Amino acid sequence: MDLFDSHCHLDDEKFNEDREQLINSLQKQNITKLISAGYDLTSSKKAILLAKQYSFIYATCGISPNDIKDEKQIEEELKEIEKIATYEKVVAIGEIGLDYYWNKENKDVQKSIFIKQIQLANKLNLPIVIHTREAIQDTLDILKKYTVTKKGVFHCCPLNCELVKEALKLDYNISFAGPITFKNSKNADEIINLVPKQKMLIETDSPYLTPEPNRGKRNDPSNVKYTAQKIADVKGKTLEEIAQITYNNTCRIFEI
């Protein structure tokens, strides 16, 4: 069985003490590919370093809505993102998008940077990895207004039926993370059933959002199997079948 964690943050400081040991243990736990996702210039560079060091690690580059400080500084950083994103193991621009939960004061700036990174992805012929939180309508409006050449993924997709339906209509893919395993995720089963097998991915978003039964502990890519198992239970499939389906989907979407 091969599992593909389509979105994690191995550069995070929570992995500083055991990062190498953890990475070296993953393939023994059936994690045979993973994508370390950038969210600002520094993390994007670190993701690329990991991709250069390990054959089974790939990277994304981008500036998330929670990492937009000064708009002029971000403009300069986007120029640098454009340069580093040409590395062959950078598979997407992301994570990018809108977040009105943590940042309500700079909505217009968030939208502007999101649009510019969509345009960058088109220029580099890369898909996008979308973060959206409490900004569903504005996210969808931008995706409907601005052409996205390679549609990409709603990462750690919010468990919102209307968002998922609209995202699928727009031909985006849905990545499920630990929250679908939470006991208080009332509509997780309904949303899992909404997503066709060819549009599903799995991720940990580690070190955050640890799935049951390890909720409350530091998350890492080995826990992606619990998300896969939840999907298997809902879909009436085996863990091995969901692992293979999501592995193939991730390779196809990111051209790996």
C-alpha positions as CSV (number, residue, x, y, z in Angstrom):
1,M,0.0,0.0,0.0
2,D,1.3,3.5,-1.0
3,L,-0.1,6.6,0.7
4,F,0.5,10.2,-0.6
5,D,0.2,13.1,1.9
6,S,-0.7,15.9,-0.5
7,H,-0.1,18.7,1.9
8,C,2.0,19.0,5.0
9,H,4.5,21.5,6.5
10,L,7.6,19.7,7.3
11,D,9.5,23.0,7.6
12,D,7.5,23.9,10.8
13,E,9.5,24.4,14.0
14,K,7.5,21.6,15.7
15,F,9.7,19.2,13.6
16,N,13.0,20.9,14.4
17,E,14.2,18.3,16.9
18,D,13.4,15.1,14.9
19,R,12.7,16.2,11.3
20,E,15.3,13.9,9.7
21,Q,14.4,10.9,11.8
22,L,10.7,11.4,11.1
23,I,11.2,11.7,7.3
24,N,13.4,8.6,7.3
25,S,10.7,6.7,9.1
26,L,7.8,7.5,6.7
27,Q,8.4,5.1,3.9
28,K,8.4,2.3,6.3
29,Q,4.9,3.5,7.2
30,N,3.7,3.4,3.6
31,I,4.0,7.1,3.1
32,T,5.8,6.9,-0.2
33,K,5.2,10.4,-1.5
34,L,4.4,13.8,0.1
35,I,4.2,17.4,-0.7
36,S,5.7,20.0,1.7
37,A,3.7,23.1,1.2
38,G,5.0,26.7,1.3
39,Y,3.0,29.5,2.8
40,D,5.5,32.3,2.6
41,L,8.9,32.9,0.9
42,T,10.9,31.3,3.7
43,S,8.8,28.2,4.0
44,S,8.7,27.8,0.2
45,K,12.5,27.9,0.1
46,K,12.7,25.3,2.9
47,A,10.2,23.1,1.1
48,I,12.4,23.1,-2.0
49,L,15.4,22.2,0.1
50,L,13.5,19.2,1.4
51,A,12.5,18.2,-2.1
52,K,16.1,18.4,-3.2
53,Q,17.2,16.3,-0.3
54,Y,14.6,13.5,-0.5
55,S,13.5,11.8,-3.7
56,F,9.9,11.2,-2.4
57,I,9.2,14.8,-1.3
58,Y,7.8,17.5,-3.6
59,A,7.1,21.2,-2.9
60,T,4.7,24.0,-3.4
61,C,5.6,27.7,-3.3
62,G,3.3,30.6,-2.4
63,I,2.2,33.2,0.1
64,S,-0.9,32.4,2.1
65,P,-3.4,35.0,3.1
66,N,-2.2,34.7,6.7
67,D,1.3,35.7,5.8
68,I,0.6,39.0,4.0
69,K,2.2,41.7,6.0
70,D,3.2,44.7,3.8
71,E,1.8,44.7,0.3
72,K,5.0,46.3,-1.2
73,Q,7.1,43.7,0.5
74,I,4.8,40.9,-0.8
75,E,5.2,42.2,-4.3
76,E,9.0,41.8,-4.0
77,E,8.6,38.3,-2.5
78,L,6.3,37.3,-5.4
79,K,9.2,38.0,-7.8
80,E,11.4,35.7,-5.7
81,I,8.6,33.0,-5.6
82,E,8.4,33.2,-9.4
83,K,12.1,32.4,-9.6
84,I,12.2,29.5,-7.2
85,A,9.0,28.0,-8.5
86,T,10.7,27.0,-11.7
87,Y,12.5,24.2,-9.9
88,E,11.3,20.9,-11.4
89,K,10.0,19.5,-8.1
90,V,7.7,22.5,-7.4
91,V,4.3,21.1,-8.3
92,A,2.0,24.0,-7.6
93,I,1.6,27.6,-6.5
94,G,0.2,27.5,-2.9
95,E,-1.0,27.6,-0.5
96,I,-2.8,30.8,-1.6
97,G,-6.3,32.1,-1.1
98,L,-8.4,34.1,1.4
99,D,-8.7,33.9,5.2
100,Y,-11.2,36.2,6.9
101,Y,-11.1,34.2,10.2
102,W,-7.6,35.5,11.2
103,N,-7.5,38.6,9.0
104,K,-10.5,40.8,8.4
105,E,-8.8,44.1,8.0
106,N,-7.0,43.5,4.7
107,K,-9.5,41.7,2.5
108,D,-8.8,43.8,-0.6
109,V,-5.0,43.1,-0.2
110,Q,-5.7,39.4,0.2
111,K,-7.8,39.4,-2.9
112,S,-5.2,41.2,-4.9
113,I,-2.4,38.8,-3.8
114,F,-4.6,35.8,-4.5
115,I,-5.3,37.0,-8.0
116,K,-1.6,37.8,-8.7
117,Q,-0.6,34.3,-7.6
118,I,-3.3,32.7,-9.9
119,Q,-1.7,34.7,-12.7
120,L,1.7,33.5,-11.7
121,A,0.5,29.9,-11.7
122,N,-0.9,30.4,-15.2
123,K,2.4,31.9,-16.3
124,L,4.4,28.9,-14.9
125,N,1.8,26.4,-16.1
126,L,1.2,25.1,-12.5
127,P,-2.0,24.2,-10.6
128,I,-3.0,26.1,-7.5
129,V,-3.5,25.0,-3.9
130,I,-6.3,27.0,-2.3
131,H,-6.7,27.9,1.4
132,T,-10.1,29.4,2.2
133,R,-11.5,30.1,5.7
134,E,-14.7,32.2,6.3
135,A,-14.2,33.6,2.8
136,I,-16.0,31.1,0.7
137,Q,-18.0,33.4,-1.5
138,D,-15.1,35.8,-2.3
139,T,-12.9,32.8,-3.1
140,L,-15.5,31.3,-5.5
141,D,-16.1,34.7,-7.1
142,I,-12.4,35.2,-7.9
143,L,-12.1,31.6,-9.2
144,K,-15.1,32.2,-11.5
145,K,-13.9,35.6,-12.7
146,Y,-10.2,34.8,-13.3
147,T,-9.1,32.0,-15.6
148,V,-7.1,29.3,-13.9
149,T,-5.3,27.1,-16.5
150,K,-4.7,24.2,-14.1
151,K,-7.4,24.0,-11.6
152,G,-5.7,22.4,-8.6
153,V,-7.0,21.7,-5.1
154,F,-9.0,23.1,-2.2
155,H,-6.6,22.0,0.5
156,C,-8.0,20.9,3.9
157,C,-11.3,21.8,2.3
158,P,-13.9,23.3,4.7
159,L,-16.7,21.0,5.4
160,N,-19.3,23.1,3.7
161,C,-21.6,21.5,1.2
162,E,-22.2,24.5,-1.0
163,L,-18.4,25.2,-1.3
164,V,-17.7,21.6,-2.3
165,K,-20.6,21.5,-4.8
166,E,-19.4,24.8,-6.4
167,A,-15.7,23.7,-6.4
168,L,-16.6,20.5,-8.2
169,K,-18.6,22.4,-10.8
170,L,-15.5,24.5,-11.4
171,D,-13.5,21.3,-11.8
172,Y,-11.4,21.7,-8.7
173,N,-10.3,18.8,-6.6
174,I,-11.0,18.3,-2.9
175,S,-8.4,17.4,-0.3
176,F,-9.6,15.9,2.9
177,A,-7.7,16.3,6.2
178,G,-8.0,15.3,9.8
179,P,-11.3,17.2,10.5
180,I,-13.3,14.6,8.7
181,T,-12.4,12.2,11.5
182,F,-13.4,14.5,14.3
183,K,-16.4,13.3,16.3
184,N,-18.0,16.8,16.1
185,S,-17.8,16.9,12.2
186,K,-21.5,16.5,11.7
187,N,-21.6,16.7,7.9
188,A,-18.3,14.9,7.1
189,D,-20.0,11.8,5.7
190,E,-22.3,13.8,3.5
191,I,-19.4,15.8,2.0
192,I,-17.2,12.7,1.5
193,N,-20.1,11.2,-0.4
194,L,-20.4,14.4,-2.6
195,V,-16.9,14.0,-3.9
196,P,-16.3,11.6,-6.8
197,K,-13.4,9.3,-6.3
198,Q,-11.4,10.9,-9.2
199,K,-11.6,14.3,-7.4
200,M,-10.4,13.2,-3.9
201,L,-7.0,13.8,-2.2
202,I,-5.8,13.2,1.3
203,E,-3.5,15.3,3.5
204,T,-2.4,15.9,7.0
205,D,-1.7,19.6,7.0
206,S,0.7,18.5,9.7
207,P,1.8,19.5,12.3
208,Y,-1.8,20.8,12.6
209,L,-5.3,19.2,12.7
210,T,-4.3,15.7,13.9
211,P,-7.0,13.1,13.1
212,E,-8.6,10.8,15.5
213,P,-7.4,8.7,17.3
214,N,-4.4,10.9,17.8
215,R,-6.2,14.3,18.1
216,G,-4.4,16.6,20.5
217,K,-0.9,15.3,19.6
218,R,1.5,16.7,17.0
219,N,0.4,15.7,13.6
220,D,2.8,14.2,11.0
221,P,2.4,12.5,7.6
222,S,2.0,9.0,9.0
223,N,-1.4,10.0,10.3
224,V,-2.8,10.4,6.7
225,K,-3.9,6.8,6.9
226,Y,-6.6,7.7,9.4
227,T,-8.1,10.2,7.0
228,A,-8.0,7.6,4.2
229,Q,-9.7,5.1,6.5
230,K,-12.5,7.5,7.3
231,I,-13.1,7.9,3.5
232,A,-13.0,4.2,3.0
233,D,-15.5,3.6,5.8
234,V,-18.0,6.1,4.3
235,K,-17.5,5.0,0.7
236,G,-17.6,1.3,1.4
237,K,-14.1,0.7,0.2
238,T,-11.0,-0.7,1.7
239,L,-8.1,1.4,3.0
240,E,-5.9,0.0,0.2
241,E,-8.4,1.1,-2.4
242,I,-8.7,4.7,-1.1
243,A,-4.9,4.8,-0.8
244,Q,-4.5,3.8,-4.4
245,I,-7.2,6.2,-5.7
246,T,-5.9,9.2,-3.9
247,Y,-2.3,8.4,-4.7
248,N,-3.1,8.2,-8.4
249,N,-5.2,11.4,-8.3
250,T,-2.4,13.4,-6.6
251,C,0.2,12.2,-9.1
252,R,-2.2,13.1,-12.0
253,I,-3.2,16.6,-10.6
254,F,0.4,17.6,-9.8
255,E,2.0,15.8,-12.8
256,I,4.3,13.7,-10.6
